[in-house]
Amino acid sequence: HCVAGIQGIVDSYCQILPQIQLYRPTNFSPIINHVARFAAHSLQQGTAAQYFILLIITDGEITDLDQTRQAIVNASKLPMCIIIVGVGEADF
């Protein structure tokens, strides 16, 4: 879900919270790669007008750790950052 600004994040979170169903497995690499494609496209435009912040709120341990590590490395030179917030009792 793409939003603009902190207020956009808060509004989106409040709107979607009642609809969220938590489930396993907890694979992060698909969403990291998805956002990285947007960031790569922005970088190719040469304007550096967009910066992407991927906020992942999770209640579980990462189940595709090797793929997630590789996705983070691949995205490391793109105009984006990744914030992962663990909630609940899991060992993050």
N, C-alpha and C positions, 0 to 999 in steps of 0.2 A: 504494500500500500504506500504510494508516494505522497508525501506531504511537504509543506514548506514551513520552516520555522518551528520553534519550540511549542508555540500554541497549536500548531498543526499536529504535532506529535501528541500533545495532551488530548486534544479533541478526538483524534483518531483512536487513541487508547481507550478513552471513555466510551466511545461509540461501539468499538468492537469487543470490549471486555465481556459483555453479557453473552456473546455468541461464541466465545472461545471454548474449544474442547481440546484438552491436552491429551496427547497420545504418543506412543513410541513407534518407531525408533526416532531418535533425535539426530537428524542429519542436517548439518549446517552447510555443507559444501554446495548444495543446489542453490540456495538463496544467495550465498556469497558470490557464486559464479554469475547468477542472474543480475545482481546489482553491478558487478564488475563489468558486464557487457555494456550497461548504460554509461558507466564511468569511462570505459575505453572509447565509446562512441563520442562522448563529450570531449575527450582528449584529442581525438582525431579532428575535431572541428577547429582546433587551434586557437580557440578564444579563451579557454580556461574560465568560462563564465559559470560553470556549475561544479559544485563539490557535493559528493554524496556521503551521507552518514547512514550506515546500516545499524539499526538498533535491534538486537535480538534479545528477547526476554524469554528465558527458558526455565523449565522446572526439572530438567533431566540432564544427565551427563551426555556428552557428545558421543554418538555411536559410530560416526564415520571420521574418527580423529585424523587418520592419515590423509584422507581426501580433503578434510577441512584445513589441515596444515598447508597442503599444497595450494588450495584455493586462496588462502591468506597470502602466501608467498607470491602467487601470480598477481594478486591485486595490490601488492605493496607499492608499486610504482604508479598506481592510478590515483586520480583525484577523489579518493574515498577513504573513509575510516570505518572500522567495525567495532562496535561496542556490544559486549555480551554481558547480560545481567542475569545472574542466577537467582531464582526465587524458590522458596520451599526448603525441604530437608535434604535434598540430594547433595552428594559430594562433588562440588564443582571444581 
